[in-house]
Amino acid sequence: MQDIFDKVAGITLGKHEQYHDLTTAKQPLDLLKEQLDGLEIPI
């Protein structure tokens, strides 16, 4: 999946209306940053 991120210029992130962190206290942005693994992409 990370190969896709190598080709994008930016990401628009919104919160899914039924998002539930399952007591992890992680927000959608936190999860995205984990997937980016240090790639510098404007969010």
C-alpha positions as CSV (number, residue, x, y, z in Angstrom):
1,M,0.0,0.0,0.0
2,Q,2.9,2.4,0.7
3,D,3.8,2.4,-3.0
4,I,0.6,4.4,-3.6
5,F,1.8,7.1,-1.1
6,D,5.0,7.6,-3.1
7,K,2.9,9.0,-6.0
8,V,0.6,11.4,-4.2
9,A,1.1,15.1,-3.7
10,G,-1.2,15.5,-0.7
11,I,-3.9,13.8,1.3
12,T,-7.3,15.2,2.5
13,L,-8.4,13.4,5.6
14,G,-11.9,13.5,7.2
15,K,-13.3,11.7,10.1
16,H,-15.7,8.9,9.3
17,E,-19.0,9.6,11.1
18,Q,-19.0,6.2,12.8
19,Y,-15.3,6.1,13.6
20,H,-14.6,4.5,17.0
21,D,-11.1,4.2,18.4
22,L,-11.9,1.0,20.3
23,T,-10.2,2.5,23.5
24,T,-6.9,3.1,21.7
25,A,-7.3,6.9,21.9
26,K,-5.9,7.1,18.4
27,Q,-7.4,9.6,16.0
28,P,-7.7,9.0,12.2
29,L,-4.6,11.2,11.7
30,D,-2.5,9.1,14.0
31,L,-3.4,6.0,12.1
32,L,-2.6,7.6,8.7
33,K,0.8,8.8,10.0
34,E,1.6,5.2,11.1
35,Q,0.9,4.1,7.5
36,L,3.0,6.8,6.0
37,D,6.0,5.6,8.0
38,G,7.9,8.9,7.8
39,L,6.9,10.0,4.3
40,E,6.6,13.7,4.1
41,I,3.2,14.3,2.4
42,P,1.0,17.3,3.2
43,I,-2.2,16.4,5.0
